[in-house]
Amino acid sequence: MSEDFSSLPASQSSRLIDWDDVSIHPGIVPGTFILVVSGTKPYMNMSVQLVPLVYVRQPEYWGIEVVGTLPGIGLPATAPYTVSLPLDGVLGTKGIEVIGATRRKTFDVP
């Protein structure tokens, strides 16, 4: 398959969702960091994950998407979520950019 990835059809069960709070914590090993994102998901049975973008070379701010996925019919009740991601291998030269449905924000990481 030599199709360009960006030309393939978009998934119907996954969407960017918004976040309310972002924090970056030092890891156990010196020089490592953990991203923690929290918010309210629109469906109780939605799973939320942090998905780093793919780059050919290291950007200034590495984009990380907040993605919600439904495993079928959504239970129409909101629920809080908290997800985390070790930032090993997904740090830009200055930091990260957290990308949600309606906003995106950059964060400097030492």
Sequence and secondary structure as in RCSB ss.txt:
>XXXX:A:sequence
MSEDFSSLPASQSSRLIDWDDVSIHPGIVPGTFILVVSGTKPYMNMSVQLVPLVYVRQPEYWGIEVVGTLPGIGL
PATAPYTVSLPLDGVLGTKGIEVIGATRRKTFDVP
>XXXX:A:secstr
    GGGS   SSEEE   SEEEEEE SSTT EEEEEEEEESSTT EEEEEE   SS  SEEEEEEEEE SSS  
S  EEEEEEEE TT   SSEEEEE SS EEEEE  
